[in-house]
Amino acid sequence: MPYEDNQTYAKYLKKKCLEESAGCGECNDCNDCSEGCEEKCSCCPAGLVAVYDAEGKHQGCLTPADAELFHDNTFTCQSGYVKLYNNSTNEFLGCVSESEFAALYSTVNTIVT
């Protein structure tokens, strides 16, 4: 999926939680959440994506490309399934059954000469 250049999103990284953003509450500093402030600080400025850990705790605001990488690198497949990547692009293709992994891996990662 194509994303804007990271410079396009850089201006959002400097901004704090905006009161006019939906769901933002009264958070004055999203980068310095104290205990119990997670709900108030779960919003992100326009252009950034909120990411959460496995326990649902807000981890931060990332550019769309970085959020996708965060998701792909922290996503866990169900039991009996493994992650399939395209080795030439490092793209996460999804979870596949262990029994089908070898065939799909060789199909996806065949080097054409």
C-alpha positions as a Markdown table, in Angstrom:
| # | Residue | x | y | z |
|---|---|---|---|---|
| 1 | Met | 0.0 | 0.0 | 0.0 |
| 2 | Pro | 1.5 | 3.3 | -1.0 |
| 3 | Tyr | 1.9 | 6.0 | 1.7 |
| 4 | Glu | 3.0 | 9.6 | 1.7 |
| 5 | Asp | 6.6 | 10.3 | 2.3 |
| 6 | Asn | 7.4 | 10.4 | 6.0 |
| 7 | Gln | 8.1 | 14.1 | 5.8 |
| 8 | Thr | 4.4 | 14.6 | 5.1 |
| 9 | Tyr | 3.6 | 13.2 | 8.5 |
| 10 | Ala | 6.5 | 14.7 | 10.4 |
| 11 | Lys | 4.5 | 17.8 | 11.3 |
| 12 | Tyr | 2.1 | 15.6 | 13.3 |
| 13 | Leu | 4.8 | 14.1 | 15.4 |
| 14 | Lys | 5.5 | 17.4 | 17.1 |
| 15 | Lys | 1.9 | 18.1 | 18.0 |
| 16 | Lys | 0.3 | 17.2 | 21.3 |
| 17 | Cys | -3.1 | 15.8 | 21.8 |
| 18 | Leu | -5.6 | 18.3 | 20.3 |
| 19 | Glu | -8.7 | 19.1 | 22.3 |
| 20 | Glu | -10.8 | 19.4 | 19.2 |
| 21 | Ser | -9.9 | 15.8 | 18.0 |
| 22 | Ala | -12.6 | 13.3 | 18.5 |
| 23 | Gly | -12.3 | 11.2 | 21.7 |
| 24 | Cys | -9.4 | 13.3 | 23.0 |
| 25 | Gly | -10.9 | 14.5 | 26.2 |
| 26 | Glu | -8.7 | 16.8 | 28.3 |
| 27 | Cys | -5.3 | 15.2 | 27.6 |
| 28 | Asn | -2.6 | 17.9 | 27.6 |
| 29 | Asp | 0.4 | 15.8 | 26.8 |
| 30 | Cys | -0.1 | 12.5 | 24.8 |
| 31 | Asn | 3.6 | 11.7 | 25.0 |
| 32 | Asp | 3.7 | 11.7 | 28.8 |
| 33 | Cys | 0.7 | 9.7 | 30.0 |
| 34 | Ser | 0.6 | 9.1 | 33.7 |
| 35 | Glu | -1.2 | 6.2 | 35.3 |
| 36 | Gly | -4.9 | 6.3 | 34.4 |
| 37 | Cys | -4.4 | 8.8 | 31.5 |
| 38 | Glu | -4.4 | 6.1 | 28.8 |
| 39 | Glu | -8.0 | 6.7 | 27.8 |
| 40 | Lys | -7.5 | 10.4 | 27.5 |
| 41 | Cys | -4.3 | 10.0 | 25.6 |
| 42 | Ser | -5.4 | 7.3 | 23.1 |
| 43 | Cys | -6.2 | 9.9 | 20.4 |
| 44 | Cys | -3.7 | 10.9 | 17.8 |
| 45 | Pro | -3.4 | 14.1 | 15.8 |
| 46 | Ala | -4.9 | 13.9 | 12.2 |
| 47 | Gly | -2.5 | 12.0 | 10.0 |
| 48 | Leu | -1.2 | 9.6 | 12.6 |
| 49 | Val | -2.5 | 6.2 | 13.7 |
| 50 | Ala | -2.9 | 5.0 | 17.4 |
| 51 | Val | -1.2 | 1.7 | 18.1 |
| 52 | Tyr | -1.9 | -0.6 | 21.1 |
| 53 | Asp | -0.1 | -3.6 | 22.6 |
| 54 | Ala | -1.6 | -7.0 | 23.1 |
| 55 | Glu | -3.2 | -5.8 | 26.4 |
| 56 | Gly | -4.9 | -2.9 | 24.6 |
| 57 | Lys | -2.7 | -0.2 | 26.1 |
| 58 | His | -1.9 | 2.8 | 24.0 |
| 59 | Gln | 1.7 | 2.6 | 22.7 |
| 60 | Gly | 1.9 | 5.8 | 20.7 |
| 61 | Cys | 1.0 | 7.5 | 17.5 |
| 62 | Leu | 2.7 | 6.5 | 14.3 |
| 63 | Thr | 2.7 | 7.3 | 10.7 |
| 64 | Pro | 0.4 | 4.9 | 8.7 |
| 65 | Ala | 3.5 | 3.1 | 7.3 |
| 66 | Asp | 5.1 | 2.6 | 10.7 |
| 67 | Ala | 1.7 | 1.5 | 12.2 |
| 68 | Glu | 1.5 | -1.2 | 9.5 |
| 69 | Leu | 5.0 | -2.3 | 10.3 |
| 70 | Phe | 4.2 | -2.3 | 14.0 |
| 71 | His | 1.1 | -4.5 | 13.3 |
| 72 | Asp | 2.9 | -6.9 | 11.0 |
| 73 | Asn | 5.8 | -7.3 | 13.4 |
| 74 | Thr | 3.7 | -7.8 | 16.6 |
| 75 | Phe | 0.8 | -9.8 | 15.1 |
| 76 | Thr | 0.6 | -13.4 | 16.4 |
| 77 | Cys | -1.1 | -16.1 | 14.3 |
| 78 | Gln | -3.5 | -18.6 | 15.8 |
| 79 | Ser | -2.1 | -21.9 | 16.9 |
| 80 | Gly | -1.4 | -24.1 | 13.8 |
| 81 | Tyr | -0.7 | -21.1 | 11.6 |
| 82 | Val | 2.5 | -19.3 | 10.7 |
| 83 | Lys | 3.4 | -15.9 | 9.2 |
| 84 | Leu | 4.1 | -15.8 | 5.5 |
| 85 | Tyr | 6.3 | -13.1 | 4.1 |
| 86 | Asn | 7.5 | -12.2 | 0.7 |
| 87 | Asn | 11.3 | -12.2 | 1.2 |
| 88 | Ser | 12.1 | -9.8 | -1.6 |
| 89 | Thr | 9.7 | -7.0 | -0.3 |
| 90 | Asn | 9.5 | -8.1 | 3.4 |
| 91 | Glu | 5.7 | -7.8 | 3.0 |
| 92 | Phe | 3.6 | -9.7 | 5.5 |
| 93 | Leu | 1.1 | -11.7 | 3.5 |
| 94 | Gly | -0.8 | -13.2 | 6.3 |
| 95 | Cys | -1.1 | -16.4 | 8.4 |
| 96 | Val | -1.2 | -19.7 | 6.6 |
| 97 | Ser | -1.6 | -23.3 | 7.9 |
| 98 | Glu | 1.6 | -25.1 | 8.8 |
| 99 | Ser | 0.6 | -27.8 | 6.3 |
| 100 | Glu | 0.4 | -25.4 | 3.4 |
| 101 | Phe | 3.3 | -23.2 | 4.4 |
| 102 | Ala | 6.1 | -25.0 | 2.4 |
| 103 | Ala | 4.1 | -24.9 | -0.9 |
| 104 | Leu | 3.0 | -21.3 | -0.4 |
| 105 | Tyr | 6.5 | -20.1 | 0.7 |
| 106 | Ser | 8.1 | -21.6 | -2.4 |
| 107 | Thr | 5.5 | -20.1 | -4.7 |
| 108 | Val | 5.8 | -16.6 | -3.2 |
| 109 | Asn | 9.5 | -16.6 | -2.8 |
| 110 | Thr | 10.6 | -18.3 | -6.0 |
| 111 | Ile | 13.5 | -16.4 | -7.7 |
| 112 | Val | 12.9 | -16.0 | -11.4 |
| 113 | Thr | 16.1 | -15.8 | -13.4 |
